[in-house]
Amino acid sequence: MHFHLLQHSPHQGPARIADWLSSMGHSHTVFHLDDGETPPNLADCDALIVLDGPMGIDDDTDHPWLRRERKLIDRAVFSTKPLLGIGLGARLIAGALDATVGAGTRAEIGWHRVDLAPQSPFDLPERFEAFMWHRNVFSLPDGSLPLGGSAASPIQGFAWDKGRVVGLLCHLEVTPGSVTRLIDHLPSPPGSDTSAHAQTPESMLEDRKRFDLLAPLLDRLLSQWLQRANR
């Protein structure tokens, strides 16, 4: 399969997703929308992955390419192709499904526990730790099933259309290098300085085993996503 990946910031790339795609024999192309590249044609790929970014889903004044990207995501949502969004990507998909997208009560930064929802369609552990870097959240789109939630964000992800479309607020793809780039180059999401759910840069990076534990979770989730989408 050939994947198109939409990137919105030089500091928020595919991280471990790129390694996973290559290891599974898939090819991929990254489109750097923030650097002026035009959103691709959906017909030219077998699946679409929309990555995270620091902007809001309607920041058209500063990022005029968002209009074209939203149109592409609308087409992908109502196609038959696998569609995955992470962070901003998940919020864009949630918006396309008419869910509410906006600022959450608290910023959530660093490592936090996710409790799998009883009705979750994902075959993942009942509790696992994931990396967070957000203030904006979304409601559960109509007709979707929830991944689960954390203490600060009750909706950490969803699956729609029998799992063909997946949105993740949390991050399973991060590596020590990708988190270091976030910390070094991007401001923390608004409210991080007063949130009880925001960790220090040192605490985010001190335990490298956390990153290793994410790899099998990412593998399980991506494998299930493609299996369900191709049924």
MOGI-V109696 format. One line per field, one symbol per residue. ss: DSSP state (H for helix, E for strand, L for the rest). phi: phi as a letter, one per 40 degrees, with the letter a starting at -180 (. if undefined). burial: # if it has 9 or more other ideal C-beta (glycine too) atoms within 8 Angstrom, else .. A space follows every 50 residues. Layout:
ss=???
phi=???
burial=???
This chain:
ss=LEEEEEELLLLLLLLHHHHHHHHLLLEEEEEEHHHLLLLLLHHHLLEEEE LLLLLLLLLLLLLLHHHHHHHHHHHHHLLLLEEEEELHHHHHHHHHLLLL EEEEEEEEEEEEEEEELLLLLLLLLLEEEEEEEEEEEELLLLLLEELEEL LLLLLLEEEELLLLEEEELLELLLLHHHHHHHHHHLLLLLLLLLLLLELL HHHHHLLLHHHHHHHHHHHHHHHHHHHHHLL
phi=.bbbbbbbacbbccfcccccdcccgcbabcbcccbgccdcccccbcabbb ccaccccbccccbccccccccccdccdbcbccbbbbgddccccdcccgcc bacccbcbbhcacbcccdcccccbdcbabbcbaabcbacccdgbbcciab ccbcbciabbfggcbbbbccbbccbdcccdcdccbbccddgccbccbbcc dcccbcbccdccccdcccdcccccdccccbc
burial=.#################.###...#.#######....##.#..#.#### ###.#.#.#...#.##.##########...#################.#. #..#.#######.####..#.#.#...#.############..####### .##.######..#############..######..#.##.##..#.##.. ..###....##.###.######.###.##..
